[in-house]
């Protein structure tokens, strides 16, 4: 993982939220380490699809 991935992750991770599978509904919290790793190696997948990042602000608004 590069310094660039870590720098970008430290900027966007404070937006918080969850990663959610839109197929099965499985979700888990977003973490800075996961963001940096995902930027470097690809976003997590579940049920064969890329998981969606739902920010804390989207969650607070009740967006799906």
Buried (B, 14 or more C-beta within 10 A) or exposed (E): EEEEBBEBBEEBBEEBBBBBBBEEEEBEEBEBEBBBBBBBEEBBEBEEEBBBBBBBEBBEEEEE
